[in-house]
Amino acid sequence: MTRSRKAGLDSSRLLTALDQRLTQVAVTLLGEDGTTSAGTVPGTATATLLPALVEHCRPVERVGARWLLLTAAFGAFPSPAQVVEFGRRLELLPVHQAESDLLAEMLHERGRGRLDLPMDVVVGGVLVDVDFSARHDTHTGIHRVVRETLPRWADPTRDRAAVRPVAWTDEYSTFRTLTSQEAARTLRHGAAEQPPFDDEGAPFRLIVPWGSVVVLADVPNGRVTDPLTALARFSGNTVSVIGYDMIPITSADTRPFQDAVAFAQYLSVVKHVRRVAGISRSASAEFEGFAHAVRAQGLPGPQVRTVGLVTQVLAPPGTSPRATATRPVVVCPGSREPHKNQRAVLHAAERLWREGLDFELRLVGGPGWSEDQLQPAIERLHAQGRSLRELGRVSDADLAAELRAADVAVFLSLHEGYGLPVAEALACGTPVLTTDFGSQREIADQGGCLVVDPRDDDAISDALRRLLTDREERDRLQAEIRDRPVRTWAEYAEELWSWLVEGEGGS
């Protein structure tokens, strides 16, 4: 949660902030010679600079300058409609009238942006949107990608463009600086010692890119459709995206309705971005299909490349021999929601228990958006006294320990952008029963897995029985795991930078 605007801001403070923002724009667009020494009277710089900036924006080819001026004026990224309308005014109206209309619109929409805050224009840098990971401690899937990638990009020892992690204001209208706690969540997540978070009450600064690369690395956000669309279309910055999946659209039957609406809004931004890095060939195929579809609107669509995720996901807990239990242990990792398909795993387990097989099933993962299908089956199995344990959400260290202690991991999702739980289990040396299509099949093809149709109850039961009763089969899969190629987070981060920031590489 960010600090909200303080009530009762006086006009002097608002004018001082506007002076600062317009001065930043003037330095960027006109150079140092285009600025003025405004003295100490609030509003003096605005009165001097605004006519010159409006005049500078009149040529039709300076649409990026218009976007930047509107951002400074409103303390918020403009919408596409505002950029277009401002351009029409500049074409048809005298400069003084266009300037007056802009000031009137600022007063009319003063609650939309942060008129009280100063802004920094980042020229030629790299801004990474990490809003969700900065605000929350959740650490699965996308958040792990953000927290493993960003610190490597921001490493000061690397000779590359300056990297600025940014979040959004609470109005979701502009990028802003992070608090110290948010910076710790994204750059030092899980560190044993954290510095005191002593910046409560300190003002934010708005962060505005100019001639920069903006990377959308975090959870897709339907609330920022208009400002991001205008940024991608008009600002002259390069916008790049990590393409995780299109599950809310292509598998909408497994997600809540609001997810599909929010993701459709997010796609209205994606159609204007420059580059997409799919986390698997499967994810890339979805985004390539979307890029092809938007050409019907006369748009080029984004360039899509695959930058595959890692195989070395979790650090296994030590190198000691695998623990031997009195009976086989099956771990089923993943958040508890319909498309993860744990209900099919429970059905297969109940079948095998009824056959007389003795094993323990452990569910590892926190609650998702709906457990309506799962919970009744869990309650019935508990009532029957079956060997079912619910571990809930666990730390990375505990997850690695559970996976390493298991004889088999089962992850039979109906749709995944990548399938990190499969890679996590394999990294811990544990054979996996997984899905025979999409990104999970991509991981399985490198060894260590049995694959089945996740919608075929008989196939799931047969494969799980085989893994529980055939020790030679498990040994064969573990030997394949030892021969699997290793891809690290460092390699992923480097290749991702090459494609999303520099426009090179990808497959």
N, C-alpha and C positions, 0 to 999 in steps of 0.2 A: 504494500500500500504506500502510495506517495503522499507527501505532505500537501495538503489542500491549500487553495488560495486563501490568504488572510482577509477577513472582512474589513471593510472600512478603508480601503486603499484610497489615498487622496490623489487628486489630479496631478500634483507636482511629481509624485513618484511614477505615475503612469507616463507622464511626458518625459521624464528622465530616462525611463526604460526605452521608450520609443526613440528618443535621441540616440541612444546607444545602438539600437538595432539598425536604424537607418544609416548611422555612421559605418557600421560593419558592412552594409550593402554598398555604400559609396566607395569604401576602400576596395571592395571586391570588384565592382563594376567600373569605377572611374579612376581608381588609383589614388594614391595619397594626395595628388594635386587636386582631386575633386572633392576633398573634404574641407571642413571649415572649423576654425577655432570658435566654438559656440559660446564660450564664456560659461557663466554659472547659472544663467536663467533657464529653467526647464522649458523646452519647446523651441528654443532658438535654433538649434541644429535642425530640427524637423522643418521649421519654416524655411530654412535656407536650402536644405538638401532635397526635400520632396519634389519641388518643381524640376530640379535638374535630373532627378532619377526618373520621373515620369517622362520627361523629354527623351532621356536615353532609351527608354523602353518602346518608343514609338515605332521603330522599324520592325516590320513583320517577322524578320528572321531572329529577333531577340526575344523569343518566347521564354527562354530560360531566365533571362533577366526579369521578365514580368513575374514569373513564378517566384523568384527570389524576393522581389520587392513586395509582393503580396504576403509572403511568409513573414517578412519583417513588420509589415503594417498590422497584420492580424495577430501576431504572436502564435501563428498556426499555419500549417501547410494548407494552401488553398485547395478547393475542389476543382475537378476539370471544368465544371460550368463557370466557376469564378475566373479561371484563367482565360477561357474563351470570351467571356463577357467583357473583361478588362481590355482585352485586345481589340474588341469591337469599339469600345469607347475611345481608345487611343486613335483608332483609324478615323472616327467620325467627329469627335469633339475637340474643341480647343484644349490645350494643355491645362489651363486653369480649371476648366469644367471637369475634366477627367480627374484632376487632383481633388476637387471638391467632392465629387461623387465617391472617391475612394475614402476620404475622411468620413463622409456620412455613413458609408457602409461599415466602417470600423466601429463607429458609435452604435449602429443598429445591431451589430453582431458581437458586441464586446464580451459576451459570456462564452463565446466559442473557443477562444484561444487564451493565451497567457500574456495579456498586455502588460503585466507587472514585471515580467522577467527579462533579463538581458539574454543575448544570444551570441553564440560563436559560429562563424562560418568556417567550416573545415574544407580547405582547398586541396584537392588531389590526395585525399586520404581514403581510408576504408572504414565505413561505419557498419557495425554488425548489430542488427536488431535482436536483442535477447530479452525482450520484455517479460515473457512468461517465466523463464528460468530465473530472472532477476527477482521477481516478486514471490516465487514459491520455492519450497524446499523439495518438491517432487523430483525424483531422480530415476526415471525410467525412460527408455526409448529415446525420444527426441531430446529430452533434457540432458541425457548422457552425451549425446553427440555434441550438443552445444558446449558442455563443460569440458569435454576432452579436446575439442577443436580450438575454441577461442584462446585458451592460454598459450597454445602453440603458435597461433597466429600473432598474438600480442607479445611474444618473447622479444624483449628489447635487444637481445644479442643478434637477432636476425636482421639482415640488410634488406628491408622492405618498407613499403609505405606504412605510415602511422595507422594503427588500428584503434578505433574508438568503439567500445561497446556502448549501446544506447538502449534506453527504454522509452516508453511513451508517457506523456503527461496523463493525469487522470481523466482529462477530457478526450483522450485518444486523438489528439489533433497535431502533435508535434513530437519529434525526438527530444529527449532531455538527457542530462547527465545521470549517472547512477549514484545512489547513496553508497556509503562504505559497506553496509551490510549486503546490498545488492551486488556490489563488485565482488565481495567475498563469495557469494552464492555462485557466481558465474566463473570467476577466475581461480578460486581456491577452495572449491567445494570439497568437503570431507577432510580438510586440513585439521590436524590435531589441535593446533593453536591458531586463534584468530585475534586480530587486534581489536581493541574496544571500538564499538560503533558509536562515535561521539559527534556525528554530524546532524543530529536531530535539530530541526529548526533552521539549519543553514539553507540558503536559497539554492534552488536548481538553476541551471543555465540551459537554455534551449540550444540544441545542436542541429545545424543545418548544413547539408552537404553541398558542395559546389565543385563540379568537375571531378567528382569522387565516385567510388564504387560503394553501393549500398547492398549488403547481403542480408536477405531474410532467412535467418538460420533457425528460428524458433517455431513454436506451435503456430500454425496458421491462424490469423486473427481477422475475423469478419468485421470487426468494429472499425478498422482503419482503411476500408475499401476506398473511399473517396480521396483522402489525402495521399495514399500510396499510389493510386492510379494516376493522379496528377503528377506526382513526383516521377513516376516511370515514363509518362508520356511527354511531359513538358520541361522538366528541370534541366535536362542535359546530362544528368548523372546516369551511370550505368547501374541498373538494378538486377541482382542475381538472386537465385532461390535454390535452397536445398529441396529437392523433390522427394518427400518421404513416401507418400502414397496418395491415391485418390479414393480411398475407401468410403468416405462419406457420400460420394457420388456413385461410384461403380458398384459398391456393395451397400447401398443406402438401406436395404432391408435389414441390415444388422446393426444399424446405428440409429440414435434418436433423430427425429425429424429436424430439430433445430441445427444439428450438425451439418445436414445436407444444405440447409439454407446458408449457414455461415461459410461453408466451404465454397458454395457457388459464388458468394460475394468475393471470397479470396481469389477465385479463378478469374474474376474480372480484373484483378491486378496482374495475375500471372500472364495473361495474354499480351501484356505490354512490356514484360521484363525482357532482358537481353539474353540471359543464360539460365538454364536449369541443370542442376547436377542430381540425377536420379541415384538413389542409394543402392539400387539393384537394376538388373536388366528389366525385371518385371515393372518396377516403378517407372523407369525411363519409357517403357512401351506405353504406359498410361499417359504420361505427359507428352510424348510424341504424338499420340492420337489427338490430344487436346490442341497441340500446336498446329497440327494439320487442319483441324476443324475451324480454327479462327481465321484461316486464310479465306474462308468464305465471306468474311467481313472486310476483306481488303487489307488485312494485317499480316505482317511477315510471321508473327508468332515467335516464341522464344526458341533459341538453339538448345537442344537437349543432348546431354552426354551422360553416360554412366560413370559415376565415381563410386565404386563399390565400397560398402562398409567393411569393417574389420573382421578378422577371424580371432584375433587375440583380444577378447573383450574384457574378461575378468582375470585378475592374477590369481591362479590357484593357490589355496592356503598351504604352502609348504610343499615339500617333495616326498613326504612320507608315503608308504604304501597305502593303497586304498583300504579303508576299513572294511572288515568283514562282519556282516550282521547275521543274526540267526535265521533271517528270512530275507528274500530280495526286497529292495526298496525301489519304488517308482516315484519319481518327482515329476509333477506337472506344473511348470512355471507359467506365469503370465497373469495379467490383470483379469478379473472375473467379469467377463461381459460376453454377449452372444457370439461375436465373430471369432473369439478365441476357442470356442468349441469344446470347453471342458465337459459339457454335458455328455458328449459322445465318449469321452474318456471314462467318465463315471459309469456309463452304461456298460462299456467293455469290462471295466473292473468288476462290476457286480456280476456279470456273466461268469467271469473266471473264478471269483470267490465261490459262486454257487457250484462250479465244477469241482471245488475242493482245493484249488491252488492257494498257497499260503504266501502272501506278500503284503507289504505295507505301501499305501498310496499317500503321498504328501502333496497337498496343494500349496503352492508358494506364489503369493501375489495379492495385492490389495484389491478392494472392491472397485468395479468399473461402474458404468452408467446403469446397468441392470443385471440383477441376479435372479430374476423371476423364474427362469428355466432351471437354474442351477440349484437354488436353495432347497426346494422340496426333495430333490434327489439326495442332497447331502444329509438332510434331516432323517430321511428314511434309512440311509446307510448307517448313520450313527445309532438309530433305534435298533438296528439289527446287530449292532456290536461289531461292525466291520472295522478293519484296520485302516481307518482313514483319519489323517491328521490335517488340520488347517493351520498353516503357519502365518498366513497373512503377509503383509509387506515386510521385507527384511532388508538389512543392510547389504551392500555389495559383498562384504567379507562373509556374512552368514549365507548369502546366496551361493557363493563359491563353495563354501563348506558343504552345503546341502547337495549341490550338484556333484561334488566330488565323492560324497558318501553314497550316492545313489548307484544302483546297478543299471538303471535305465531312466532316461528322461523322455517325456512324451509332450510334444507340442504340435497340435493338429489344427492350427488356425485355418479358417476358411479364406483369409485374405490378409497378407502382410506386405508392407513395403520392403521389408528385409527379413524379419524374423530373428531379432537379437537373441531370444532365449535358446534357439538352436545353436547359434554360434557360442553362446555362453557355456552351454553344456559340453559342447565339443572341446572348448578351450580347457575345460576341467577334466577331459579324458573320459567322458561318459557317453556311451552310445545313445542315439536319439531315434525315436519313432516320430516321423513328421510327414508333412503333406507332400503329395507327389506332383505338385504343380507350383508355378509362380516362384517367388523369391526363395521360399523354403527348399524347393527342389534345386535351385541354383546352389545353395549351400550344401545340400546333401550330395550333390554330384561329385564333390571332392572327397567323399568317403566318410565312414563312421555312422551312417544312418540307414535305417529302413524307411521306405516311403510307401504310403497308402493313400487311397482316396478318403479324405476326412469325412465324407458323407456316407461311407459304406460301413455300417456297424459290423458286419461279418469280417471284412478285411481288417478293421482295427483290432477286433478281438483275436483273430488268428495271428496277427503280427505281434501283439503284446504277449500272447501265450508263447510264441516262439522265442521271444527275447527273455522271458522269465524262466523257461525250462531248458533252453539250449545254451549251455555255457560256452560251447565251442563257437556258436554264432556271436555271442558277446565278445569273446576273445578276438574273433576275426575283425569285428567292427573297431575294437580298441586298437588293433594293429593298423587299420586304415587311418584312424585318428592320428596316430604318431607320424604318419607320412603326409598328412595334410599340409599344404602351404600355409605359411604364417603371414598375416597382414596386420600391421600394428596401427595404433591410433596416429603415430607420428607420420607414417606413410599415407594414411588417409588424409590427414590435415594438409600435408604438402600437396598432394594431388588435387585436393579440393580448392586450395588457394590458386594453383596453376590454372584451373578452369574458370572458377567463378570470378576471380579478381583479374587474372592476366589473360584469360581467354585462350589458354593453351592446354593441351592434353585432353583427358577424358577418353572414353572408348566408345 
